[in-house]
Amino acid sequence: MDPRRAGGRGVTTDRIITRNWGNPDVFHVDGYVANGGYAGLKKALAMAPEDVIELVKGSGLRGRGGAGFPTGVKWSFVPQDTGKPTYVVCNFDESEPGTFNNRELVDREPHQLLEGLAIAAYAVRCHNAYIYVRGEFLHQGTIVRRAVEEAYDRGFLGKGICGSDFDLDVVPHRGAGAYICGEETGLLNSLEGFRGQPRQRPPFPAVEGLYASPTVINNVETLCNVPHILENGADWFRGFGTAKSPGTKVFSVSGKVERPGNYEVPMGTPFRVLLEEHAGGVLGGKALKAWTPGGSSTPMLTAEHLDVGLDFESLQAAGSLLGTGAAIVLDETDCVVEAARRLLAFYAHESCGKCTPCREGTWWAVRVLSRIEEGLGRPEDLPIMNDLGRNILFRAFCPLADGAVSPITSTLTYFREEYEAHVREGRCPFTGSGPGRRIEEVAS
Ligand SMILES: Cc1cc2nc3c(=O)[nH]c(=O)nc-3n(C[C@H](O)[C@H](O)[C@H](O)COP(=O)(O)O)c2cc1C
């Protein structure tokens, strides 16, 4: 039998964590339980914590928050002999442009996240967990708070959860409204009440994280997979996706497509399938120009990469990254210089200011990109952009700046001619913006 069809909770398709989308009952705890919810937690509580870690390790689940670190391995790094409490923090900051799958996972089935969080906490012997909710997610903050209350009421959180001797408190925490608060050490600072800026590593959070204690930080989507692994086993999970990137991924697709939205597909699915079969193809039947596989901080790819598999290894081999699994699609009428300028403006705004390459570099990049887009570019601006990219990449304090470089280097690689046309013609060939006509004026 297809291992996927052996799964519990009626999993008979390639969807694991979105299989209940369309069933509004699972929003509340009773409907969630009626559909098999919290069975994974009960199974975990009957196991030794170390065995839960081994099972998750064996499944090959890798973090869905961007870095793709193996989840079970991360949990196994947590020392148990420090005499300090251990914390688990769910990263629900989700600020990467183009990414909106965490939000919908919580919108539709918040208890799936709580169940995964409780299993993670049990595995690393944590009794105090936090959910760091992006500041702007006012509605989702309320959903999380109410779901936590429901879980307490039904004994899935609190003292002796599910009749076991394991206690777990979960505190939802509204974030500070900054992209950098999604970076795990910036998040910890913010959670402690300090300015959201990254911390020096090492020490890594697993050893010295929240309140200088061992801390596991996991993304919403990562945690949502955990109950299903507990319930159905590591081999079942490995029945989805590729050998090195097992499981599925919920891809957020936005931009110039017919049906923007979140689509869960097995890892390794070619981008063409995601774009054409799920998202309905490029809007208005236009030609695909460029797309980001993993949100704005991953290098753009082009129509030549339509058949690249959406998994960690294939995307890296193609010169990009899986990141958060967010495809922003540009069509033939879009100007990549303008796209790069807009994205860089985001990074310049969100740079926390702690280190010079990021703070100054992103600001300069916006200036140079703006003048090119406005038709005031100079031939030497292209080498300047290249230099800027080289001097930021891997030279900043945290990876925010590395992400900021992606739109610059990838558009310069694939669309250099377009930059040159801007400089040569003294205007944007797409928007028509030129000297004295700012882009915003042209657009309005
Ligand atoms: C600038 C920046 C922003 C980030 N934002 C997020 C975020 O919003 N959500 C998230 O889960 N991870 C984010 N990350 C990655 C986290 O630092 C961390 O790797 C992740 O939460 C770990 O969870 P995972 O192992 O389950 O993927 C960000 C990283 C950087 C450098």
The ligand as an SDF file (V2000), in Angstrom:
LIG
                    3D

 31 33  0  0  0  0  0  0  0  0999 V2000
   15.9340   38.2490    9.0670 C   0  0  0  0  0  0  0  0  0  0  0  0
   15.3340   36.9240    9.4210 C   0  0  0  0  0  0  0  0  0  0  0  0
   13.9690   36.8120    9.6110 C   0  0  0  0  0  0  0  0  0  0  0  0
   13.4080   35.5940    9.9490 C   0  0  0  0  0  0  0  0  0  0  0  0
   12.0450   35.5100   10.1080 N   0  0  0  0  0  0  0  0  0  0  0  0
   11.5000   34.3260   10.4480 C   0  0  0  0  0  0  0  0  0  0  0  0
   10.0970   34.2280   10.6590 C   0  0  0  0  0  0  0  0  0  0  0  0
    9.3530   35.2070   10.5210 O   0  0  0  0  0  0  0  0  0  0  0  0
    9.5920   33.0220   11.0110 N   0  0  0  0  0  0  0  0  0  0  0  0
   10.3930   31.9130   11.1830 C   0  0  0  0  0  0  0  0  0  0  0  0
    9.9180   30.8440   11.5420 O   0  0  0  0  0  0  0  0  0  0  0  0
   11.7210   31.9810   10.9830 N   0  0  0  0  0  0  0  0  0  0  0  0
   12.2940   33.1590   10.6420 C   0  0  0  0  0  0  0  0  0  0  0  0
   13.6390   33.2250   10.4860 N   0  0  0  0  0  0  0  0  0  0  0  0
   14.4390   32.0140   10.7520 C   0  0  0  0  0  0  0  0  0  0  0  0
   14.6650   31.8630   12.2690 C   0  0  0  0  0  0  0  0  0  0  0  0
   15.8270   32.5900   12.6260 O   0  0  0  0  0  0  0  0  0  0  0  0
   14.8560   30.3940   12.6740 C   0  0  0  0  0  0  0  0  0  0  0  0
   15.8170   29.8010   11.8410 O   0  0  0  0  0  0  0  0  0  0  0  0
   13.5640   29.5810   12.6050 C   0  0  0  0  0  0  0  0  0  0  0  0
   12.5360   30.1750   13.3400 O   0  0  0  0  0  0  0  0  0  0  0  0
   13.8380   28.1900   13.1750 C   0  0  0  0  0  0  0  0  0  0  0  0
   12.6940   27.3970   13.0620 O   0  0  0  0  0  0  0  0  0  0  0  0
   12.6750   26.0810   12.1750 P   0  0  0  0  0  0  0  0  0  0  0  0
   13.9160   25.2910   12.5310 O   0  0  0  0  0  0  0  0  0  0  0  0
   11.4370   25.3780   12.5840 O   0  0  0  0  0  0  0  0  0  0  0  0
   12.6950   26.5140   10.7560 O   0  0  0  0  0  0  0  0  0  0  0  0
   14.2270   34.4480   10.1220 C   0  0  0  0  0  0  0  0  0  0  0  0
   15.6090   34.5590    9.9240 C   0  0  0  0  0  0  0  0  0  0  0  0
   16.1460   35.7790    9.5670 C   0  0  0  0  0  0  0  0  0  0  0  0
   17.6280   35.8640    9.3580 C   0  0  0  0  0  0  0  0  0  0  0  0
  1  2  1  0
  2  3  1  0
  2 30  2  0
  3  4  2  0
  4  5  1  0
  4 28  1  0
  5  6  2  0
  6  7  1  0
  6 13  1  0
  7  8  2  0
  7  9  1  0
  9 10  1  0
 10 11  2  0
 10 12  1  0
 12 13  2  0
 13 14  1  0
 14 15  1  0
 14 28  1  0
 15 16  1  0
 16 17  1  0
 16 18  1  0
 18 19  1  0
 18 20  1  0
 20 21  1  0
 20 22  1  0
 22 23  1  0
 23 24  1  0
 24 25  2  0
 24 26  1  0
 24 27  1  0
 28 29  2  0
 29 30  1  0
 30 31  1  0
M  END
$$$$
